[in-house]
Amino acid sequence: MISDTENSLLNSINKVRQNISEAAIKSGRTSEDVLLLGVTKTIDIETMRKAYDLGVKHFGENRVQEYLKKSDNLNRDCHWHIIGRLQTNKVKYLDQRIDLIHSLDRIELAEAIQQRGQKINHVFPALVQVNVSGERTKAGIYQDELINFLLKISKMGNIKVVGLMTIAPYTEEPEEVRYIFKKIKQLAVDIGREKVENINMKELSMGMSGDYRIAIEEGATIVRIGSALFGERDY
Ligand SMILES: *Cc1c(COP(=O)(O)O)cnc(C)c1O
């Protein structure tokens, strides 16, 4: 017997996958070029197991504590991503099971991650979070500070930058954020040309439930989807 919740999860996953595929084709790619990251903050472990069994193998959390608890109990061979603002005092809990940190957004955080990496003899793959909209309330490195930031990180042997991440401003009209995604893509191309040691621009983490189709059309390689898969969160 398939329960109603399982059915609706299956429907949501299928719909999101379909949208990803269509948007990827518009950008001259296929769905295999875009990673669907299920954002599971506040989502229970049972639902996550179901999602895994339905093919969502990458999970994103924004609290380190929640990540630790879930990764100890989920019992699936999944991949873990840290996506939200990471407090420096939580870095000591990061471990080798983390596939990618999406929110490297300040030098103190980089220094803490570097120290942690040295301690556990691990290189943490990370994306630099960029703030192109210039909104002061948003985390992220401003565009004109990005190259200097990257030059500093490139000397940290226990961090490997593999791309950029951004959170577009919320808007009712998704098309309004297209120019932000375009800008990030262009930044990644420009930085890629600089050939900074220890830095590559393979990944672009951009797009959430409201705007992932547009993000993919503009070159996203990872989309971070919460509510479109799991329903509205109640905090
Ligand atoms: C919560 C969150 C998401 C997912 O948001 P939805 O709109 O539910 O898809 C993506 N990225 C980050 C950084 C988040 O905190």
Ligand as a Chemical Component Dictionary entry (heavy atoms), coordinates in Angstrom:
data_LIG
# 
_chem_comp.id                   LIG 
_chem_comp.type                 NON-POLYMER 
_chem_comp.pdbx_formal_charge   0 
_chem_comp.three_letter_code    LIG 
# 
loop_
_chem_comp_atom.comp_id 
_chem_comp_atom.atom_id 
_chem_comp_atom.alt_atom_id 
_chem_comp_atom.type_symbol 
_chem_comp_atom.charge 
_chem_comp_atom.model_Cartn_x 
_chem_comp_atom.model_Cartn_y 
_chem_comp_atom.model_Cartn_z 
_chem_comp_atom.pdbx_ordinal 
LIG C1 C1 C 0 15.468 26.869 2.923  1  
LIG C2 C2 C 0 16.502 27.080 1.882  2  
LIG C3 C3 C 0 16.310 26.641 0.561  3  
LIG C4 C4 C 0 15.025 25.986 0.071  4  
LIG O1 O1 O 0 13.980 26.884 0.028  5  
LIG P1 P1 P 0 12.576 26.529 -0.688 6  
LIG O2 O2 O 0 12.049 27.830 -1.098 7  
LIG O3 O3 O 0 11.750 25.838 0.331  8  
LIG O4 O4 O 0 12.888 25.640 -1.841 9  
LIG C5 C5 C 0 17.350 26.820 -0.343 10 
LIG N1 N1 N 0 18.500 27.399 0.015  11 
LIG C6 C6 C 0 18.737 27.834 1.267  12 
LIG C7 C7 C 0 20.027 28.473 1.594  13 
LIG C8 C8 C 0 17.746 27.693 2.238  14 
LIG O5 O5 O 0 17.971 28.147 3.486  15 
# 
loop_
_chem_comp_bond.comp_id 
_chem_comp_bond.atom_id_1 
_chem_comp_bond.atom_id_2 
_chem_comp_bond.value_order 
_chem_comp_bond.pdbx_ordinal 
LIG C1 C2 SING 1  
LIG C2 C3 SING 2  
LIG C2 C8 DOUB 3  
LIG C3 C4 SING 4  
LIG C3 C5 DOUB 5  
LIG C4 O1 SING 6  
LIG O1 P1 SING 7  
LIG P1 O2 DOUB 8  
LIG P1 O3 SING 9  
LIG P1 O4 SING 10 
LIG C5 N1 SING 11 
LIG N1 C6 DOUB 12 
LIG C6 C7 SING 13 
LIG C6 C8 SING 14 
LIG C8 O5 SING 15 
# 
